[in-house]
Amino acid sequence: MARNELRPIIKLRSTEGTGYTYVTRKNRRNDPDRLVLRKYDPVARKHVLFREER
């Protein structure tokens, strides 16, 4: 089974500058631009914005 590039694996990096990342998949058809999610950063110990990095 080949991996479909419609759902690529992306890294979400914290905007706090802590260097913490989450790894997830996204649907490129529904979200063509970079993803921004509010998630918990355990280094900063609070919820912050995580931006997709390429």
N, CA, C and O atoms as a Maestro MAE file, in Angstrom:
{
 s_m_m2io_version
 :::
 2.0.0
}

f_m_ct {
 s_m_title
 :::
 protein
 m_atom[216] {
  # First column is atom index #
  i_m_mmod_type
  r_m_x_coord
  r_m_y_coord
  r_m_z_coord
  i_m_residue_number
  s_m_chain_name
  s_m_pdb_residue_name
  s_m_pdb_atom_name
  i_m_atomic_number
  :::
  1 25 0.828 -1.190 0.000 1 A "MET " " N  " 7
  2 3 0.000 0.000 0.000 1 A "MET " " CA " 6
  3 2 0.865 1.243 0.000 1 A "MET " " C  " 6
  4 15 1.694 1.437 0.890 1 A "MET " " O  " 8
  5 25 0.672 2.067 -0.984 2 A "ALA " " N  " 7
  6 3 1.445 3.303 -1.097 2 A "ALA " " CA " 6
  7 2 0.784 4.411 -0.279 2 A "ALA " " C  " 6
  8 15 -0.441 4.475 -0.170 2 A "ALA " " O  " 8
  9 25 1.599 5.263 0.279 3 A "ARG " " N  " 7
  10 3 1.075 6.407 1.029 3 A "ARG " " CA " 6
  11 2 0.494 7.427 0.055 3 A "ARG " " C  " 6
  12 15 1.126 7.780 -0.941 3 A "ARG " " O  " 8
  13 25 -0.691 7.886 0.347 4 A "ASN " " N  " 7
  14 3 -1.342 8.872 -0.508 4 A "ASN " " CA " 6
  15 2 -0.891 10.271 -0.089 4 A "ASN " " C  " 6
  16 15 -0.925 10.603 1.096 4 A "ASN " " O  " 8
  17 25 -0.475 11.079 -1.039 5 A "GLU " " N  " 7
  18 3 -0.019 12.437 -0.723 5 A "GLU " " CA " 6
  19 2 -1.171 13.413 -0.521 5 A "GLU " " C  " 6
  20 15 -0.939 14.607 -0.330 5 A "GLU " " O  " 8
  21 25 -2.409 12.925 -0.561 6 A "LEU " " N  " 7
  22 3 -3.550 13.776 -0.226 6 A "LEU " " CA " 6
  23 2 -3.577 14.036 1.279 6 A "LEU " " C  " 6
  24 15 -4.057 15.080 1.720 6 A "LEU " " O  " 8
  25 25 -3.060 13.086 2.073 7 A "ARG " " N  " 7
  26 3 -2.986 13.220 3.530 7 A "ARG " " CA " 6
  27 2 -1.531 13.117 3.981 7 A "ARG " " C  " 6
  28 15 -1.125 12.079 4.503 7 A "ARG " " O  " 8
  29 25 -0.739 14.174 3.791 8 A "PRO " " N  " 7
  30 3 0.676 14.104 4.180 8 A "PRO " " CA " 6
  31 2 0.855 14.227 5.698 8 A "PRO " " C  " 6
  32 15 -0.005 14.761 6.399 8 A "PRO " " O  " 8
  33 25 1.984 13.723 6.181 9 A "ILE " " N  " 7
  34 3 2.361 13.886 7.585 9 A "ILE " " CA " 6
  35 2 2.976 15.270 7.736 9 A "ILE " " C  " 6
  36 15 3.859 15.650 6.966 9 A "ILE " " O  " 8
  37 25 2.507 16.026 8.732 10 A "ILE " " N  " 7
  38 3 3.018 17.377 8.959 10 A "ILE " " CA " 6
  39 2 3.492 17.508 10.400 10 A "ILE " " C  " 6
  40 15 3.071 16.753 11.276 10 A "ILE " " O  " 8
  41 25 4.376 18.478 10.635 11 A "LYS " " N  " 7
  42 3 4.836 18.805 11.984 11 A "LYS " " CA " 6
  43 2 4.210 20.121 12.394 11 A "LYS " " C  " 6
  44 15 4.168 21.071 11.613 11 A "LYS " " O  " 8
  45 25 3.723 20.172 13.625 12 A "LEU " " N  " 7
  46 3 3.199 21.408 14.198 12 A "LEU " " CA " 6
  47 2 4.191 21.869 15.256 12 A "LEU " " C  " 6
  48 15 4.422 21.160 16.235 12 A "LEU " " O  " 8
  49 25 4.786 23.055 15.071 13 A "ARG " " N  " 7
  50 3 5.786 23.577 16.002 13 A "ARG " " CA " 6
  51 2 5.191 24.707 16.837 13 A "ARG " " C  " 6
  52 15 4.428 25.530 16.331 13 A "ARG " " O  " 8
  53 25 5.542 24.737 18.096 14 A "SER " " N  " 7
  54 3 5.033 25.736 19.039 14 A "SER " " CA " 6
  55 2 5.504 27.139 18.661 14 A "SER " " C  " 6
  56 15 6.647 27.324 18.241 14 A "SER " " O  " 8
  57 25 4.620 28.123 18.813 15 A "THR " " N  " 7
  58 3 4.976 29.513 18.535 15 A "THR " " CA " 6
  59 2 5.634 30.183 19.746 15 A "THR " " C  " 6
  60 15 6.077 31.327 19.655 15 A "THR " " O  " 8
  61 25 5.698 29.474 20.880 16 A "GLU " " N  " 7
  62 3 6.325 30.023 22.084 16 A "GLU " " CA " 6
  63 2 7.844 29.985 22.010 16 A "GLU " " C  " 6
  64 15 8.515 30.613 22.828 16 A "GLU " " O  " 8
  65 25 8.397 29.260 21.046 17 A "GLY " " N  " 7
  66 3 9.841 29.180 20.933 17 A "GLY " " CA " 6
  67 2 10.454 28.099 21.796 17 A "GLY " " C  " 6
  68 15 11.667 28.088 22.007 17 A "GLY " " O  " 8
  69 25 9.626 27.177 22.304 18 A "THR " " N  " 7
  70 3 10.143 26.103 23.148 18 A "THR " " CA " 6
  71 2 10.708 24.953 22.326 18 A "THR " " C  " 6
  72 15 11.470 24.138 22.846 18 A "THR " " O  " 8
  73 25 10.347 24.878 21.055 19 A "GLY " " N  " 7
  74 3 10.835 23.813 20.203 19 A "GLY " " CA " 6
  75 2 10.000 22.552 20.255 19 A "GLY " " C  " 6
  76 15 10.350 21.559 19.617 19 A "GLY " " O  " 8
  77 25 8.901 22.565 21.002 20 A "TYR " " N  " 7
  78 3 8.048 21.380 21.118 20 A "TYR " " CA " 6
  79 2 7.234 21.212 19.837 20 A "TYR " " C  " 6
  80 15 6.729 22.188 19.283 20 A "TYR " " O  " 8
  81 25 7.108 19.959 19.367 21 A "THR " " N  " 7
  82 3 6.357 19.692 18.137 21 A "THR " " CA " 6
  83 2 5.360 18.568 18.340 21 A "THR " " C  " 6
  84 15 5.564 17.671 19.157 21 A "THR " " O  " 8
  85 25 4.280 18.635 17.582 22 A "TYR " " N  " 7
  86 3 3.321 17.549 17.438 22 A "TYR " " CA " 6
  87 2 3.424 17.064 16.006 22 A "TYR " " C  " 6
  88 15 3.761 17.845 15.116 22 A "TYR " " O  " 8
  89 25 3.142 15.789 15.762 23 A "VAL " " N  " 7
  90 3 3.128 15.232 14.417 23 A "VAL " " CA " 6
  91 2 1.723 14.729 14.141 23 A "VAL " " C  " 6
  92 15 1.146 14.013 14.959 23 A "VAL " " O  " 8
  93 25 1.165 15.102 12.984 24 A "THR " " N  " 7
  94 3 -0.195 14.711 12.637 24 A "THR " " CA " 6
  95 2 -0.324 14.623 11.124 24 A "THR " " C  " 6
  96 15 0.645 14.847 10.399 24 A "THR " " O  " 8
  97 25 -1.499 14.303 10.659 25 A "ARG " " N  " 7
  98 3 -1.800 14.272 9.231 25 A "ARG " " CA " 6
  99 2 -2.874 15.317 8.942 25 A "ARG " " C  " 6
  100 15 -3.663 15.672 9.818 25 A "ARG " " O  " 8
  101 25 -2.893 15.805 7.700 26 A "LYS " " N  " 7
  102 3 -3.947 16.731 7.324 26 A "LYS " " CA " 6
  103 2 -4.443 16.394 5.931 26 A "LYS " " C  " 6
  104 15 -3.719 15.802 5.130 26 A "LYS " " O  " 8
  105 25 -5.660 16.768 5.650 27 A "ASN " " N  " 7
  106 3 -6.236 16.574 4.330 27 A "ASN " " CA " 6
  107 2 -5.909 17.812 3.507 27 A "ASN " " C  " 6
  108 15 -6.408 18.902 3.788 27 A "ASN " " O  " 8
  109 25 -5.075 17.644 2.496 28 A "ARG " " N  " 7
  110 3 -4.616 18.771 1.690 28 A "ARG " " CA " 6
  111 2 -5.755 19.394 0.884 28 A "ARG " " C  " 6
  112 15 -5.700 20.580 0.559 28 A "ARG " " O  " 8
  113 25 -6.770 18.625 0.563 29 A "ARG " " N  " 7
  114 3 -7.904 19.152 -0.208 29 A "ARG " " CA " 6
  115 2 -8.744 20.100 0.641 29 A "ARG " " C  " 6
  116 15 -9.222 21.118 0.141 29 A "ARG " " O  " 8
  117 25 -8.930 19.774 1.931 30 A "ASN " " N  " 7
  118 3 -9.730 20.636 2.813 30 A "ASN " " CA " 6
  119 2 -8.927 21.795 3.390 30 A "ASN " " C  " 6
  120 15 -9.485 22.867 3.623 30 A "ASN " " O  " 8
  121 25 -7.630 21.606 3.625 31 A "ASP " " N  " 7
  122 3 -6.767 22.624 4.224 31 A "ASP " " CA " 6
  123 2 -5.544 22.851 3.348 31 A "ASP " " C  " 6
  124 15 -4.467 22.353 3.675 31 A "ASP " " O  " 8
  125 25 -5.671 23.586 2.245 32 A "PRO " " N  " 7
  126 3 -4.522 23.755 1.347 32 A "PRO " " CA " 6
  127 2 -3.424 24.653 1.925 32 A "PRO " " C  " 6
  128 15 -2.252 24.476 1.592 32 A "PRO " " O  " 8
  129 25 -3.789 25.625 2.795 33 A "ASP " " N  " 7
  130 3 -2.760 26.487 3.375 33 A "ASP " " CA " 6
  131 2 -2.274 25.896 4.696 33 A "ASP " " C  " 6
  132 15 -2.756 24.851 5.135 33 A "ASP " " O  " 8
  133 25 -1.324 26.569 5.316 34 A "ARG " " N  " 7
  134 3 -0.707 26.032 6.526 34 A "ARG " " CA " 6
  135 2 -1.691 25.996 7.690 34 A "ARG " " C  " 6
  136 15 -2.480 26.919 7.894 34 A "ARG " " O  " 8
  137 25 -1.622 24.917 8.438 35 A "LEU " " N  " 7
  138 3 -2.533 24.667 9.539 35 A "LEU " " CA " 6
  139 2 -2.044 25.379 10.794 35 A "LEU " " C  " 6
  140 15 -0.845 25.393 11.073 35 A "LEU " " O  " 8
  141 25 -2.964 25.971 11.553 36 A "VAL " " N  " 7
  142 3 -2.656 26.591 12.843 36 A "VAL " " CA " 6
  143 2 -3.661 26.057 13.846 36 A "VAL " " C  " 6
  144 15 -4.866 26.249 13.685 36 A "VAL " " O  " 8
  145 25 -3.165 25.380 14.892 37 A "LEU " " N  " 7
  146 3 -4.029 24.801 15.921 37 A "LEU " " CA " 6
  147 2 -3.585 25.286 17.294 37 A "LEU " " C  " 6
  148 15 -2.405 25.557 17.516 37 A "LEU " " O  " 8
  149 25 -4.532 25.392 18.204 38 A "ARG " " N  " 7
  150 3 -4.228 25.744 19.594 38 A "ARG " " CA " 6
  151 2 -4.140 24.443 20.385 38 A "ARG " " C  " 6
  152 15 -5.137 23.741 20.555 38 A "ARG " " O  " 8
  153 25 -2.937 24.128 20.866 39 A "LYS " " N  " 7
  154 3 -2.689 22.880 21.582 39 A "LYS " " CA " 6
  155 2 -1.852 23.162 22.826 39 A "LYS " " C  " 6
  156 15 -1.344 24.268 23.015 39 A "LYS " " O  " 8
  157 25 -1.720 22.143 23.666 40 A "TYR " " N  " 7
  158 3 -0.983 22.284 24.921 40 A "TYR " " CA " 6
  159 2 0.517 22.116 24.692 40 A "TYR " " C  " 6
  160 15 0.953 21.158 24.054 40 A "TYR " " O  " 8
  161 25 1.289 23.045 25.211 41 A "ASP " " N  " 7
  162 3 2.751 22.967 25.172 41 A "ASP " " CA " 6
  163 2 3.228 22.605 26.573 41 A "ASP " " C  " 6
  164 15 3.157 23.442 27.473 41 A "ASP " " O  " 8
  165 25 3.717 21.368 26.785 42 A "PRO " " N  " 7
  166 3 4.124 20.969 28.131 42 A "PRO " " CA " 6
  167 2 5.376 21.687 28.630 42 A "PRO " " C  " 6
  168 15 5.593 21.753 29.840 42 A "PRO " " O  " 8
  169 25 6.201 22.223 27.744 43 A "VAL " " N  " 7
  170 3 7.388 22.958 28.172 43 A "VAL " " CA " 6
  171 2 6.969 24.316 28.733 43 A "VAL " " C  " 6
  172 15 7.456 24.731 29.784 43 A "VAL " " O  " 8
  173 25 6.065 25.010 28.034 44 A "ALA " " N  " 7
  174 3 5.566 26.306 28.499 44 A "ALA " " CA " 6
  175 2 4.456 26.146 29.535 44 A "ALA " " C  " 6
  176 15 4.107 27.099 30.232 44 A "ALA " " O  " 8
  177 25 3.903 24.932 29.634 45 A "ARG " " N  " 7
  178 3 2.826 24.572 30.559 45 A "ARG " " CA " 6
  179 2 1.577 25.420 30.374 45 A "ARG " " C  " 6
  180 15 0.966 25.869 31.345 45 A "ARG " " O  " 8
  181 25 1.198 25.638 29.094 46 A "LYS " " N  " 7
  182 3 -0.054 26.329 28.772 46 A "LYS " " CA " 6
  183 2 -0.432 26.038 27.327 46 A "LYS " " C  " 6
  184 15 0.367 25.484 26.572 46 A "LYS " " O  " 8
  185 25 -1.630 26.405 26.947 47 A "HIS " " N  " 7
  186 3 -2.082 26.229 25.575 47 A "HIS " " CA " 6
  187 2 -1.583 27.389 24.738 47 A "HIS " " C  " 6
  188 15 -1.729 28.551 25.115 47 A "HIS " " O  " 8
  189 25 -0.988 27.060 23.589 48 A "VAL " " N  " 7
  190 3 -0.442 28.075 22.679 48 A "VAL " " CA " 6
  191 2 -0.783 27.682 21.256 48 A "VAL " " C  " 6
  192 15 -1.296 26.590 21.011 48 A "VAL " " O  " 8
  193 25 -0.497 28.570 20.320 49 A "LEU " " N  " 7
  194 3 -0.706 28.268 18.906 49 A "LEU " " CA " 6
  195 2 0.441 27.409 18.377 49 A "LEU " " C  " 6
  196 15 1.608 27.654 18.682 49 A "LEU " " O  " 8
  197 25 0.098 26.420 17.597 50 A "PHE " " N  " 7
  198 3 1.072 25.577 16.914 50 A "PHE " " CA " 6
  199 2 0.866 25.770 15.427 50 A "PHE " " C  " 6
  200 15 -0.254 25.629 14.937 50 A "PHE " " O  " 8
  201 25 1.929 26.090 14.694 51 A "ARG " " N  " 7
  202 3 1.859 26.316 13.251 51 A "ARG " " CA " 6
  203 2 2.513 25.171 12.504 51 A "ARG " " C  " 6
  204 15 3.482 24.571 12.967 51 A "ARG " " O  " 8
  205 25 1.957 24.883 11.333 52 A "GLU " " N  " 7
  206 3 2.518 23.846 10.476 52 A "GLU " " CA " 6
  207 2 3.862 24.309 9.932 52 A "GLU " " C  " 6
  208 15 4.004 25.443 9.474 52 A "GLU " " O  " 8
  209 25 4.840 23.421 9.990 53 A "GLU " " N  " 7
  210 3 6.145 23.737 9.413 53 A "GLU " " CA " 6
  211 2 6.444 22.741 8.316 53 A "GLU " " C  " 6
  212 15 6.015 21.589 8.381 53 A "GLU " " O  " 8
  213 25 7.172 23.178 7.317 54 A "ARG " " N  " 7
  214 3 7.477 22.304 6.175 54 A "ARG " " CA " 6
  215 2 8.946 22.062 6.078 54 A "ARG " " C  " 6
  216 15 9.397 21.350 5.181 54 A "ARG " " O  " 8
  :::
 }
 m_bond[215] {
  # First column is bond index #
  i_m_from
  i_m_to
  i_m_order
  :::
  1 1 2 1
  2 2 3 1
  3 3 4 2
  4 3 5 1
  5 5 6 1
  6 6 7 1
  7 7 8 2
  8 7 9 1
  9 9 10 1
  10 10 11 1
  11 11 12 2
  12 11 13 1
  13 13 14 1
  14 14 15 1
  15 15 16 2
  16 15 17 1
  17 17 18 1
  18 18 19 1
  19 19 20 2
  20 19 21 1
  21 21 22 1
  22 22 23 1
  23 23 24 2
  24 23 25 1
  25 25 26 1
  26 26 27 1
  27 27 28 2
  28 27 29 1
  29 29 30 1
  30 30 31 1
  31 31 32 2
  32 31 33 1
  33 33 34 1
  34 34 35 1
  35 35 36 2
  36 35 37 1
  37 37 38 1
  38 38 39 1
  39 39 40 2
  40 39 41 1
  41 41 42 1
  42 42 43 1
  43 43 44 2
  44 43 45 1
  45 45 46 1
  46 46 47 1
  47 47 48 2
  48 47 49 1
  49 49 50 1
  50 50 51 1
  51 51 52 2
  52 51 53 1
  53 53 54 1
  54 54 55 1
  55 55 56 2
  56 55 57 1
  57 57 58 1
  58 58 59 1
  59 59 60 2
  60 59 61 1
  61 61 62 1
  62 62 63 1
  63 63 64 2
  64 63 65 1
  65 65 66 1
  66 66 67 1
  67 67 68 2
  68 67 69 1
  69 69 70 1
  70 70 71 1
  71 71 72 2
  72 71 73 1
  73 73 74 1
  74 74 75 1
  75 75 76 2
  76 75 77 1
  77 77 78 1
  78 78 79 1
  79 79 80 2
  80 79 81 1
  81 81 82 1
  82 82 83 1
  83 83 84 2
  84 83 85 1
  85 85 86 1
  86 86 87 1
  87 87 88 2
  88 87 89 1
  89 89 90 1
  90 90 91 1
  91 91 92 2
  92 91 93 1
  93 93 94 1
  94 94 95 1
  95 95 96 2
  96 95 97 1
  97 97 98 1
  98 98 99 1
  99 99 100 2
  100 99 101 1
  101 101 102 1
  102 102 103 1
  103 103 104 2
  104 103 105 1
  105 105 106 1
  106 106 107 1
  107 107 108 2
  108 107 109 1
  109 109 110 1
  110 110 111 1
  111 111 112 2
  112 111 113 1
  113 113 114 1
  114 114 115 1
  115 115 116 2
  116 115 117 1
  117 117 118 1
  118 118 119 1
  119 119 120 2
  120 119 121 1
  121 121 122 1
  122 122 123 1
  123 123 124 2
  124 123 125 1
  125 125 126 1
  126 126 127 1
  127 127 128 2
  128 127 129 1
  129 129 130 1
  130 130 131 1
  131 131 132 2
  132 131 133 1
  133 133 134 1
  134 134 135 1
  135 135 136 2
  136 135 137 1
  137 137 138 1
  138 138 139 1
  139 139 140 2
  140 139 141 1
  141 141 142 1
  142 142 143 1
  143 143 144 2
  144 143 145 1
  145 145 146 1
  146 146 147 1
  147 147 148 2
  148 147 149 1
  149 149 150 1
  150 150 151 1
  151 151 152 2
  152 151 153 1
  153 153 154 1
  154 154 155 1
  155 155 156 2
  156 155 157 1
  157 157 158 1
  158 158 159 1
  159 159 160 2
  160 159 161 1
  161 161 162 1
  162 162 163 1
  163 163 164 2
  164 163 165 1
  165 165 166 1
  166 166 167 1
  167 167 168 2
  168 167 169 1
  169 169 170 1
  170 170 171 1
  171 171 172 2
  172 171 173 1
  173 173 174 1
  174 174 175 1
  175 175 176 2
  176 175 177 1
  177 177 178 1
  178 178 179 1
  179 179 180 2
  180 179 181 1
  181 181 182 1
  182 182 183 1
  183 183 184 2
  184 183 185 1
  185 185 186 1
  186 186 187 1
  187 187 188 2
  188 187 189 1
  189 189 190 1
  190 190 191 1
  191 191 192 2
  192 191 193 1
  193 193 194 1
  194 194 195 1
  195 195 196 2
  196 195 197 1
  197 197 198 1
  198 198 199 1
  199 199 200 2
  200 199 201 1
  201 201 202 1
  202 202 203 1
  203 203 204 2
  204 203 205 1
  205 205 206 1
  206 206 207 1
  207 207 208 2
  208 207 209 1
  209 209 210 1
  210 210 211 1
  211 211 212 2
  212 211 213 1
  213 213 214 1
  214 214 215 1
  215 215 216 2
  :::
 }
}
